[in-house]
Amino acid sequence: MKKTYNKIVLIGAGAVGTSFLYSAISQGIAEQYGIIDINTEGAFGNKLDLEDAFAALPSNGEITSGGYELVKDADVVVITAGRPQKPGETRLEMVADNAKIMKTIANQIKENGFSGITLIAANPVDVMTTVYQHVTGFEASRVISSSCALDTSRLKLELSKIFGLNPKEFGVFVLGEHGDSSVSTLSFGTIQGIPMKKYYEEYGLTDEKLEEMHTRVYKKAYEIIDRKRATFYGIGAALAEITKSILRNEKKVFATGALLSYEYGQEGVYAAVPSVIGSEGIIKTFEFPLSKNEKANFIKSVTTLKEATKIALDAIK
C-alpha cells in the first residue's frame, strides 16, 4: 500500500532540533514527526510539549519519540545531534568528538533501513556531512548539509538593513565552509537581477565596508553564543525551509552543502554551493559568479574543510 503521508524524524532533541520541529509543525510541513535522542526521557518530554502545539495551530499531525526504528519509513531525517559549541570555540575544533557521534548515528540509520533524504546540521556541519555520507555510502545527492543556508540569510538581512529592502530580494550567497573561512558573493550579487555593485557607492559600500559586513555575518554565531550560549531559532527556521522544499518538491535554491564534484574546480568534501533542493534531494548545483579574490578564498575554504575532514575520518577509523 502506497504511503500517503510525509514523515520527518529528528535526531538530537536539543535547542536546534526542537526549534526546527516547532517551525516545521507550525507550517504543517509533514503529517508525522519522530524524535530520537540519547536522552529518551527528554525526547518523550519534547514529544509531549510539541504535541500540545497542534491544538493551537492550523496544522495537524502526530508526533512520537523512540529509537532508530522510527527512521524506517521516514521521508526526511534531520540530524542535529552532537556536543554544543562552547563560547570562543570554532566549529572546526569540535571535529573529532562529533565525528565519533556521527559515525554511531550513521550506522544506526543505515541498519534500520532508512531510504529517504538526510539533512544534517551538526557542527562542523560540512565535515560531519562528509563523515555521514562516507559511513553510510548513501547517494551523495540524498545527503545534504545545511552548510551556509543560515549564513546566506544573515547576509541578506545585513543587506536589507542598508538598502531598505526585503531580505528575499537579494541574489547573493555565502559559500564554502559554514564557519570562519566562508565567502560572501558580493562582487556579482543582485537585487532581483539588478547588479548590486552599481549602487555600492550610493550606499557607501566601500571594499572595507563590504569586508566588515562579511565579518559580521560569519561572527554572528559567536556573538549569539557569547550572549545566550547557543543559536537555534535561525537555523531551526532554515532547516524547516529546506525540508519543505524537499517534501513539496519546491526546487528552491539554497547555499546548502553538496559533495563537491568539480564546482569551482574542487571535489571530495561537502561545502556550500548554490543547490536546487527537491524531492530527490540535491537536483543540481550551480556556480555563482565569483571575483578572482572570492574564488581564491573559496578554494582556501575548501582546503580548510579537507584538512578538518581528514582529522574526522582518522578519528573514526
C-alpha positions as CSV (number, residue, x, y, z in Angstrom):
1,M,0.0,0.0,0.0
2,K,1.4,3.4,-1.0
3,K,2.3,5.7,1.8
4,T,0.0,8.8,1.8
5,Y,1.7,10.9,4.5
6,N,5.1,12.7,5.0
7,K,7.2,11.8,7.9
8,I,10.1,13.7,9.4
9,V,12.4,12.2,12.1
10,L,14.7,14.4,14.2
11,I,17.8,13.0,15.7
12,G,19.1,15.2,18.5
13,A,16.3,17.0,20.5
14,G,18.4,19.9,21.7
15,A,17.6,23.6,21.2
16,V,18.3,23.5,17.4
17,G,16.4,20.3,16.8
18,T,13.3,21.3,18.8
19,S,13.3,24.8,17.2
20,F,13.3,23.1,13.8
21,L,10.5,20.8,14.8
22,Y,8.4,23.7,16.1
23,S,8.9,25.6,12.9
24,A,8.0,22.6,10.8
25,I,4.9,21.8,12.8
26,S,3.8,25.5,12.7
27,Q,4.0,25.4,8.9
28,G,2.3,21.9,8.6
29,I,5.2,20.6,6.6
30,A,4.5,16.9,7.4
31,E,1.8,14.7,9.0
32,Q,4.1,12.6,11.2
33,Y,7.1,13.5,13.2
34,G,9.5,11.4,15.2
35,I,12.1,12.3,17.9
36,I,15.3,10.3,18.7
37,D,17.7,11.4,21.4
38,I,20.2,9.7,23.7
39,N,18.2,11.3,26.5
40,T,15.0,9.2,26.0
41,E,13.1,11.0,28.8
42,G,13.9,14.3,27.3
43,A,12.8,13.2,23.9
44,F,9.5,12.0,25.3
45,G,9.1,15.3,27.2
46,N,9.6,17.2,24.0
47,K,7.1,14.9,22.3
48,L,4.5,15.8,25.0
49,D,5.3,19.5,24.8
50,L,5.3,19.8,21.0
51,E,2.1,17.8,20.6
52,D,0.3,20.5,22.6
53,A,1.1,22.9,19.8
54,F,-1.2,21.0,17.4
55,A,-4.3,22.1,19.4
56,A,-3.5,25.8,18.8
57,L,-2.1,25.7,15.3
58,P,-3.9,25.5,11.9
59,S,-1.9,22.3,11.0
60,N,-2.5,18.9,12.5
61,G,-0.3,15.8,12.8
62,E,1.2,13.2,15.1
63,I,4.5,13.1,17.0
64,T,6.2,10.2,18.6
65,S,9.6,9.5,20.3
66,G,11.6,6.3,20.3
67,G,14.5,4.5,18.9
68,Y,16.1,4.3,15.5
69,E,13.3,2.1,14.2
70,L,11.4,5.3,13.6
71,V,13.6,6.1,10.6
72,K,12.5,3.1,8.6
73,D,9.5,4.8,6.9
74,A,10.7,8.4,7.2
75,D,11.0,10.7,4.2
76,V,13.5,13.0,5.8
77,V,15.8,12.6,8.7
78,V,17.2,15.7,10.2
79,I,20.4,15.3,12.3
80,T,21.3,18.0,14.9
81,A,22.9,15.7,17.5
82,G,26.4,16.4,18.8
83,R,28.0,18.3,21.6
84,P,27.3,22.0,21.6
85,Q,29.8,24.7,20.5
86,K,31.5,26.3,23.5
87,P,31.9,30.0,23.9
88,G,35.0,31.1,21.9
89,E,35.3,27.7,20.2
90,T,35.3,27.4,16.4
91,R,33.1,24.8,14.8
92,L,36.2,23.1,13.4
93,E,37.5,22.5,17.0
94,M,34.6,20.1,17.5
95,V,35.7,17.7,14.8
96,A,36.9,14.6,16.5
97,D,34.2,14.4,19.2
98,N,31.3,14.9,16.8
99,A,32.8,12.6,14.1
100,K,32.5,9.7,16.6
101,I,29.0,10.6,17.4
102,M,28.1,11.0,13.7
103,K,29.5,7.5,12.9
104,T,27.3,5.9,15.5
105,I,24.2,7.7,14.2
106,A,25.0,6.9,10.6
107,N,25.4,3.2,11.3
108,Q,22.1,3.1,13.3
109,I,20.2,4.9,10.5
110,K,21.6,2.5,7.8
111,E,21.0,-0.6,9.9
112,N,17.3,0.4,10.3
113,G,16.6,0.6,6.6
114,F,16.3,4.3,6.0
115,S,15.9,5.2,2.3
116,G,14.9,8.8,2.4
117,I,16.8,12.1,2.4
118,T,19.2,13.2,5.2
119,L,19.6,16.8,6.2
120,I,22.5,17.5,8.6
121,A,23.0,20.5,10.9
122,A,25.5,19.0,13.4
123,N,28.7,21.1,13.6
124,P,31.1,21.4,12.0
125,V,28.3,20.6,9.5
126,D,30.1,20.2,6.2
127,V,32.7,17.9,7.8
128,M,30.0,15.9,9.7
129,T,28.0,15.5,6.5
130,T,31.1,14.2,4.6
131,V,31.6,11.7,7.5
132,Y,27.9,10.6,7.4
133,Q,27.9,10.0,3.6
134,H,31.3,8.2,3.9
135,V,30.0,5.9,6.6
136,T,26.5,5.2,5.1
137,G,27.5,5.0,1.5
138,F,24.2,6.7,0.7
139,E,23.9,8.5,-2.7
140,A,25.5,11.9,-2.2
141,S,22.6,13.8,-3.7
142,R,20.3,12.4,-1.0
143,V,22.6,13.7,1.8
144,I,22.5,17.4,2.4
145,S,24.5,19.7,4.7
146,S,22.6,22.8,6.0
147,S,26.0,24.5,5.5
148,C,25.7,28.2,4.6
149,A,21.9,28.4,4.3
150,L,21.7,30.3,7.5
151,D,24.8,32.4,6.7
152,T,23.2,33.4,3.4
153,S,20.0,34.5,5.3
154,R,22.3,36.6,7.6
155,L,24.0,38.2,4.6
156,K,20.6,39.1,3.0
157,L,19.5,40.5,6.4
158,E,22.6,42.7,6.6
159,L,22.0,44.0,3.0
160,S,18.3,44.6,3.7
161,K,19.2,47.0,6.5
162,I,21.4,49.0,4.2
163,F,19.2,49.1,1.1
164,G,15.9,49.2,2.9
165,L,14.5,46.1,1.1
166,N,13.0,42.7,1.9
167,P,15.9,40.3,2.5
168,K,14.4,37.9,-0.1
169,E,15.0,40.4,-2.9
170,F,18.8,39.8,-2.8
171,G,20.5,37.3,-5.1
172,V,23.6,36.6,-3.0
173,F,25.1,33.5,-1.3
174,V,27.6,32.6,1.4
175,L,29.7,29.7,0.0
176,G,32.3,27.3,1.3
177,E,32.6,26.4,4.9
178,H,29.8,27.2,7.4
179,G,32.4,28.9,9.5
180,D,35.2,31.4,9.6
181,S,36.6,30.7,6.1
182,S,33.2,31.3,4.3
183,V,32.9,33.5,1.3
184,S,30.2,36.1,0.7
185,T,29.4,36.6,-3.0
186,L,29.2,40.4,-3.0
187,S,31.1,41.2,-6.3
188,F,28.3,39.8,-8.5
189,G,25.3,40.0,-6.1
190,T,21.9,41.2,-7.5
191,I,18.7,42.8,-6.4
192,Q,16.1,40.9,-8.5
193,G,18.6,40.6,-11.3
194,I,19.9,44.2,-11.0
195,P,23.7,44.3,-10.2
196,M,24.1,45.5,-6.6
197,K,27.6,46.8,-7.3
198,K,26.1,49.6,-9.4
199,Y,24.7,51.1,-6.2
200,Y,27.5,50.4,-3.8
201,E,28.9,54.0,-4.0
202,E,25.4,55.5,-3.4
203,Y,25.1,53.5,-0.2
204,G,28.6,54.0,1.0
205,L,29.6,50.3,0.5
206,T,33.4,50.5,0.1
207,D,35.5,47.4,0.0
208,E,36.2,48.0,3.6
209,K,32.5,48.2,4.5
210,L,31.8,45.0,2.5
211,E,34.5,43.1,4.4
212,E,33.1,44.4,7.7
213,M,29.7,43.1,6.6
214,H,31.1,39.7,5.8
215,T,32.8,39.6,9.1
216,R,29.6,40.4,10.9
217,V,27.9,37.5,9.1
218,Y,30.3,34.8,10.0
219,K,30.9,36.1,13.5
220,K,27.2,36.4,14.3
221,A,27.0,32.9,15.8
222,Y,29.9,33.7,18.2
223,E,28.1,36.8,19.4
224,I,24.8,34.9,20.0
225,I,26.7,32.1,21.8
226,D,28.5,34.6,24.0
227,R,25.2,36.2,24.9
228,K,22.8,33.3,25.3
229,R,25.0,30.2,25.0
230,A,23.5,28.8,21.7
231,T,21.9,29.7,18.4
232,F,18.8,27.8,17.4
233,Y,15.8,29.9,16.1
234,G,17.5,31.0,12.9
235,I,18.9,27.6,12.0
236,G,15.7,25.9,13.0
237,A,13.7,28.1,10.5
238,A,16.4,27.5,7.8
239,L,16.1,23.7,8.3
240,A,12.3,23.9,8.1
241,E,12.5,25.8,4.8
242,I,14.9,23.3,3.3
243,T,12.8,20.4,4.5
244,K,9.7,21.9,3.0
245,S,11.5,22.3,-0.4
246,I,12.3,18.5,-0.2
247,L,8.8,17.3,0.8
248,R,6.9,19.6,-1.6
249,N,9.4,19.4,-4.4
250,E,9.7,23.2,-4.5
251,K,13.0,23.1,-6.2
252,K,14.3,26.2,-4.4
253,V,18.0,27.2,-4.5
254,F,19.9,27.2,-1.2
255,A,23.5,27.6,-0.2
256,T,23.4,24.1,1.2
257,G,26.4,21.7,1.3
258,A,26.8,19.3,-1.6
259,L,29.6,16.8,-2.1
260,L,31.7,18.8,-4.5
261,S,32.2,17.4,-8.0
262,Y,34.5,20.0,-9.6
263,E,32.4,23.0,-8.7
264,Y,35.0,25.8,-8.9
265,G,37.5,23.1,-9.6
266,Q,37.1,21.4,-6.2
267,E,35.9,17.9,-5.2
268,G,35.8,15.3,-2.4
269,V,34.2,17.2,0.5
270,Y,30.9,18.8,1.3
271,A,30.8,22.6,1.0
272,A,28.2,25.2,0.4
273,V,27.4,25.9,-3.3
274,P,24.0,27.1,-4.7
275,S,21.9,23.9,-4.9
276,V,18.5,23.1,-6.2
277,I,16.6,21.2,-3.5
278,G,13.6,19.0,-4.2
279,S,12.1,15.6,-3.7
280,E,15.2,13.7,-4.8
281,G,17.5,15.8,-2.6
282,I,20.1,17.9,-4.4
283,I,18.8,18.0,-8.0
284,K,21.6,20.3,-9.4
285,T,24.3,22.6,-8.3
286,F,25.3,26.0,-9.8
287,E,28.5,28.0,-9.8
288,F,27.6,31.6,-8.8
289,P,30.0,34.1,-10.5
290,L,32.9,34.9,-8.2
291,S,35.6,37.6,-8.5
292,K,39.2,36.3,-8.7
293,N,39.6,37.1,-4.9
294,E,36.4,35.4,-4.0
295,K,37.3,32.2,-5.9
296,A,40.7,32.1,-4.3
297,N,39.0,32.4,-0.9
298,F,36.6,29.6,-1.8
299,I,39.5,27.3,-2.6
300,K,41.1,28.2,0.7
301,S,37.8,27.4,2.5
302,V,37.6,24.0,0.8
303,T,41.2,23.3,1.7
304,T,40.3,24.1,5.3
305,L,37.4,21.6,5.1
306,K,39.6,18.9,3.6
307,E,42.1,19.2,6.4
308,A,39.3,19.0,9.0
309,T,37.7,16.1,7.2
310,K,40.9,14.1,7.3
311,I,41.0,14.6,11.1
312,A,37.4,13.5,11.4
313,L,37.9,10.4,9.3
314,D,41.1,9.5,11.2
315,A,39.1,9.8,14.4
316,I,36.5,7.2,13.4
317,K,38.9,4.5,12.0
